Amino acid sequence: MKSKRLIIYGDSSFSEMITHYFQKDSVYEVVAFCVDREYRTRDEIDGCKVYALDEIEEYFSAENHEIFAAIGYKSVRTHRDLFEKIEKLAYPVASYISSDAVVDESCQIGVNTLILPGTVIEPHAVVEKNCFVNSSVVVCHHSRIKAHTILAAGSVIGGHTEIGESSLIGFNATVAELLQVADETLVAAGSVLLQDTQRCTMYAGVPAKPLRTYEETGIILQPTKHQKG
Protein backbone atom coordinates (compact mmCIF):
# COMPACT_ATOMS: atom_id res chain seq x y z
CA MET A 1 0.00 0.00 0.00
CA LYS A 2 1.45 3.36 -1.05
CA SER A 3 1.54 5.87 1.79
CA LYS A 4 2.50 9.05 -0.10
CA ARG A 5 1.24 10.81 -3.22
CA LEU A 6 3.66 12.32 -5.72
CA ILE A 7 3.54 14.85 -8.55
CA ILE A 8 6.24 14.54 -11.22
CA TYR A 9 7.48 17.78 -12.79
CA GLY A 10 8.40 16.81 -16.36
CA ASP A 11 6.78 14.85 -19.18
CA SER A 12 9.74 13.45 -21.16
CA SER A 13 10.87 9.85 -21.55
CA PHE A 14 13.31 10.59 -18.72
CA SER A 15 10.35 11.49 -16.52
CA GLU A 16 8.65 8.23 -17.47
CA MET A 17 11.75 6.28 -16.40
CA ILE A 18 11.86 7.99 -13.03
CA THR A 19 8.12 7.41 -12.58
CA HIS A 20 8.69 3.69 -13.17
CA TYR A 21 11.18 3.59 -10.28
CA PHE A 22 8.92 5.51 -7.91
CA GLN A 23 5.94 3.28 -8.74
CA LYS A 24 7.86 0.00 -8.50
CA ASP A 25 10.13 0.64 -5.55
CA SER A 26 9.02 3.40 -3.18
CA VAL A 27 6.28 4.50 -0.81
CA TYR A 28 5.05 6.98 -3.46
CA GLU A 29 2.09 6.71 -5.79
CA VAL A 30 2.53 9.00 -8.80
CA VAL A 31 -0.82 10.76 -9.23
CA ALA A 32 -0.06 13.52 -11.76
CA PHE A 33 2.53 15.17 -13.99
CA CYS A 34 3.10 18.86 -14.59
CA VAL A 35 5.16 21.06 -16.90
CA ASP A 36 5.33 24.74 -17.71
CA ARG A 37 2.21 25.52 -19.68
CA GLU A 38 4.01 26.53 -22.88
CA TYR A 39 5.95 23.23 -22.98
CA ARG A 40 3.07 20.81 -22.40
CA THR A 41 3.04 18.36 -25.33
CA ARG A 42 0.59 15.69 -24.17
CA ASP A 43 -2.46 15.29 -21.99
CA GLU A 44 -1.57 12.18 -19.99
CA ILE A 45 1.15 9.67 -19.21
CA ASP A 46 0.22 6.12 -18.21
CA GLY A 47 -3.26 7.22 -17.22
CA CYS A 48 -2.13 10.24 -15.18
CA LYS A 49 -3.06 13.72 -16.37
CA VAL A 50 -0.37 16.23 -17.34
CA TYR A 51 -1.21 19.61 -15.78
CA ALA A 52 0.26 23.03 -16.34
CA LEU A 53 2.59 23.90 -13.47
CA ASP A 54 0.60 27.02 -12.66
CA GLU A 55 -2.59 25.04 -12.01
CA ILE A 56 -1.47 22.12 -9.83
CA GLU A 57 -2.07 23.95 -6.55
CA GLU A 58 -5.73 24.20 -7.57
CA TYR A 59 -6.05 20.41 -7.70
CA PHE A 60 -3.43 19.02 -5.29
CA SER A 61 -2.84 20.21 -1.74
CA ALA A 62 0.67 20.63 -0.40
CA GLU A 63 -0.43 18.92 2.81
CA ASN A 64 -1.09 15.62 1.02
CA HIS A 65 1.31 15.66 -1.93
CA GLU A 66 5.03 15.89 -2.62
CA ILE A 67 6.80 16.82 -5.86
CA PHE A 68 9.89 15.64 -7.74
CA ALA A 69 11.60 17.48 -10.61
CA ALA A 70 12.35 14.79 -13.19
CA ILE A 71 14.26 17.06 -15.53
CA GLY A 72 16.90 15.43 -17.72
CA TYR A 73 20.39 16.72 -18.30
CA LYS A 74 20.69 17.77 -21.92
CA SER A 75 21.32 21.16 -20.29
CA VAL A 76 22.65 20.99 -16.74
CA ARG A 77 21.78 24.63 -16.06
CA THR A 78 18.19 23.91 -17.08
CA HIS A 79 18.24 20.89 -14.75
CA ARG A 80 19.22 23.35 -11.98
CA ASP A 81 16.87 26.20 -12.92
CA LEU A 82 13.72 24.08 -13.19
CA PHE A 83 14.40 22.41 -9.87
CA GLU A 84 14.76 25.84 -8.29
CA LYS A 85 11.35 26.74 -9.70
CA ILE A 86 9.58 23.89 -7.89
CA GLU A 87 11.67 24.41 -4.77
CA LYS A 88 9.83 27.71 -4.33
CA LEU A 89 6.44 25.99 -4.26
CA ALA A 90 4.74 24.90 -1.04
CA TYR A 91 5.14 21.19 -1.77
CA PRO A 92 7.65 19.02 0.08
CA VAL A 93 10.30 17.79 -2.37
CA ALA A 94 10.81 14.02 -2.58
CA SER A 95 13.89 11.90 -3.33
CA TYR A 96 14.28 8.37 -4.67
CA ILE A 97 16.85 5.89 -3.35
CA SER A 98 16.67 2.44 -4.91
CA SER A 99 16.30 -0.51 -2.57
CA ASP A 100 19.10 -2.07 -4.64
CA ALA A 101 21.51 0.77 -3.81
CA VAL A 102 23.84 0.68 -0.81
CA VAL A 103 23.80 4.01 1.00
CA ASP A 104 25.54 4.06 4.37
CA GLU A 105 23.48 5.48 7.19
CA SER A 106 26.18 8.09 7.87
CA CYS A 107 25.66 9.70 4.45
CA GLN A 108 23.74 12.94 3.91
CA ILE A 109 21.34 12.93 0.95
CA GLY A 110 19.59 16.10 -0.28
CA VAL A 111 16.07 16.54 -1.65
CA ASN A 112 15.19 15.83 -5.27
CA THR A 113 18.04 13.35 -5.40
CA LEU A 114 17.88 10.22 -7.52
CA ILE A 115 19.99 7.17 -6.62
CA LEU A 116 19.48 4.25 -8.99
CA PRO A 117 20.10 0.48 -8.60
CA GLY A 118 23.59 -0.89 -8.06
CA THR A 119 25.01 2.34 -6.68
CA VAL A 120 27.22 2.39 -3.57
CA ILE A 121 27.54 5.53 -1.45
CA GLU A 122 30.25 4.89 1.13
CA PRO A 123 30.37 6.20 4.73
CA HIS A 124 30.37 9.95 5.42
CA ALA A 125 29.73 10.93 1.80
CA VAL A 126 27.42 13.87 1.08
CA VAL A 127 25.12 14.09 -1.94
CA GLU A 128 23.50 17.51 -2.04
CA LYS A 129 20.11 18.48 -3.46
CA ASN A 130 18.98 17.78 -7.02
CA CYS A 131 21.76 15.32 -7.83
CA PHE A 132 21.08 12.39 -10.15
CA VAL A 133 23.24 9.36 -9.36
CA ASN A 134 22.65 6.77 -12.05
CA SER A 135 23.06 2.99 -12.01
CA SER A 136 26.20 1.30 -10.62
CA VAL A 137 27.95 4.49 -9.51
CA VAL A 138 30.46 4.38 -6.63
CA VAL A 139 30.86 7.46 -4.43
CA CYS A 140 33.72 6.74 -2.04
CA HIS A 141 33.94 7.75 1.61
CA HIS A 142 34.05 11.38 2.72
CA SER A 143 33.33 12.70 -0.78
CA ARG A 144 30.89 15.53 -1.48
CA ILE A 145 28.73 15.76 -4.57
CA LYS A 146 27.47 19.33 -4.72
CA ALA A 147 24.01 20.41 -5.85
CA HIS A 148 22.58 19.83 -9.34
CA THR A 149 25.33 17.40 -10.36
CA ILE A 150 24.83 14.34 -12.59
CA LEU A 151 26.83 11.15 -12.14
CA ALA A 152 26.29 8.93 -15.19
CA ALA A 153 26.07 5.15 -14.98
CA GLY A 154 29.25 3.35 -13.96
CA SER A 155 31.16 6.44 -12.83
CA VAL A 156 33.45 6.32 -9.78
CA ILE A 157 34.28 9.19 -7.40
CA GLY A 158 37.35 8.69 -5.20
CA GLY A 159 37.46 9.32 -1.47
CA HIS A 160 37.70 12.86 -0.07
CA THR A 161 36.94 14.36 -3.49
CA GLU A 162 34.53 17.27 -3.99
CA ILE A 163 32.51 17.54 -7.20
CA GLY A 164 31.41 21.12 -7.82
CA GLU A 165 27.85 22.27 -8.50
CA SER A 166 26.14 21.54 -11.81
CA SER A 167 28.88 19.18 -12.98
CA LEU A 168 28.48 16.06 -15.10
CA ILE A 169 30.64 12.96 -14.74
CA GLY A 170 30.19 10.79 -17.85
CA PHE A 171 29.54 7.08 -18.31
CA ASN A 172 32.25 4.89 -16.74
CA ALA A 173 34.45 7.90 -15.95
CA THR A 174 36.72 7.79 -12.90
CA VAL A 175 37.59 10.77 -10.70
CA ALA A 176 40.56 10.09 -8.44
CA GLU A 177 40.65 10.69 -4.70
CA LEU A 178 41.53 13.98 -2.96
CA LEU A 179 40.52 16.20 -5.89
CA GLN A 180 38.68 19.52 -6.08
CA VAL A 181 36.45 19.43 -9.16
CA ALA A 182 35.22 22.94 -9.94
CA ASP A 183 31.62 23.95 -10.63
CA GLU A 184 30.23 23.00 -14.05
CA THR A 185 33.00 20.54 -14.90
CA LEU A 186 32.25 17.92 -17.56
CA VAL A 187 34.32 14.73 -17.44
CA ALA A 188 33.79 12.81 -20.68
CA ALA A 189 32.70 9.16 -20.77
CA GLY A 190 35.47 6.68 -20.03
CA SER A 191 37.92 9.35 -18.89
CA VAL A 192 40.19 9.17 -15.85
CA LEU A 193 40.55 12.49 -14.04
CA LEU A 194 43.72 12.82 -11.94
CA GLN A 195 43.86 16.60 -11.41
CA ASP A 196 41.83 19.45 -9.98
CA THR A 197 39.76 21.26 -12.61
CA GLN A 198 38.83 24.75 -13.74
CA ARG A 199 35.13 25.72 -13.80
CA CYS A 200 33.08 25.47 -16.99
CA THR A 201 35.64 23.19 -18.63
CA MET A 202 35.40 19.78 -20.31
CA TYR A 203 38.04 17.15 -19.54
CA ALA A 204 38.56 13.98 -21.58
CA GLY A 205 41.07 11.18 -22.01
CA VAL A 206 43.22 8.86 -19.92
CA PRO A 207 44.47 10.79 -18.10
CA ALA A 208 41.87 13.50 -18.70
CA LYS A 209 43.03 16.85 -20.08
CA PRO A 210 41.08 20.11 -20.59
CA LEU A 211 39.53 20.32 -24.07
CA ARG A 212 37.19 23.31 -24.17
CA THR A 213 35.31 25.83 -22.05
CA TYR A 214 31.64 26.92 -22.05
CA GLU A 215 31.24 29.87 -19.69
CA GLU A 216 28.18 31.28 -21.47
CA THR A 217 26.14 28.13 -22.00
CA GLY A 218 27.09 25.71 -19.25
CA ILE A 219 27.09 21.99 -20.00
CA ILE A 220 24.84 21.13 -22.94
CA LEU A 221 24.64 17.62 -24.34
CA GLN A 222 23.22 17.22 -27.82
CA PRO A 223 20.67 14.38 -27.95
CA THR A 224 20.71 11.80 -30.70
CA LYS A 225 17.67 11.45 -32.94
CA HIS A 226 16.50 8.55 -30.76
CA GLN A 227 16.37 10.64 -27.57
CA LYS A 228 13.23 12.45 -26.48
CA GLY A 229 14.30 14.00 -23.20
C-alpha positions, 0 to 999 in steps of 0.5 A: 500500500502506497503511503505518499502521493507524488507529482512529477514535474516533467513529461519526457521519456526521462520522466517516465523512467523515473516514474517507473522507479517511484511506482515500483520501488518506493512509498510513493504513488505518482498521481499527476505530472506537470510542466510549464504551460508553454511546454506541455506536449501531451495530456496524460502519461500512463493514465495520469493527467499532465497539468500546467505547473501554474494550475497544480495547486488548484487540484493538489494540496501541499499537505497531502502531496510531494513533488519531484523534478524529473528534468533530464540533463541535456542542459545541466543549467536547465536541470538546476533552474527548473528544480529551483522553480519547484523548490519555491512551491509549497510542496515538500520535495521528494527523493528516490533511493533504490532498494538495490543501492547501498547508502551508508546510514552516515551519508547525507542525501539532499532533496530531489536526489535520484539514486538508482540500482547498483550504486554504492555511497560509502560512509560519510559521503554527502550528496546535495540536493537535485543530484542524479546518481545513475546505475552502478555508480560508486561514491567513495567515503568522505566525498561531497557531490554538490548540488545539481550534479549528474553522475552517469552510470558506472562512474566512480568518485574517489574518497575525499573528493569534492565535485562542484555544483552543476557538474556532469561525470560521464559514463564509466568515468573515474575521478581520483581521490583527494581532488577539487572538481570545480563547478560545471565541470564535464568529465567525458565518458570513459575518462580518468581524471587525476587533477583538480579542474577549472570551472566550466571546462570539459576534460577527456582522455586517460588521463583526462586533459582540458579540451574546451570551455563553455562559460556562457552556455554551461554543459549542454549535451546534444541528444541523438535522434533517438532521444526524447528527453 
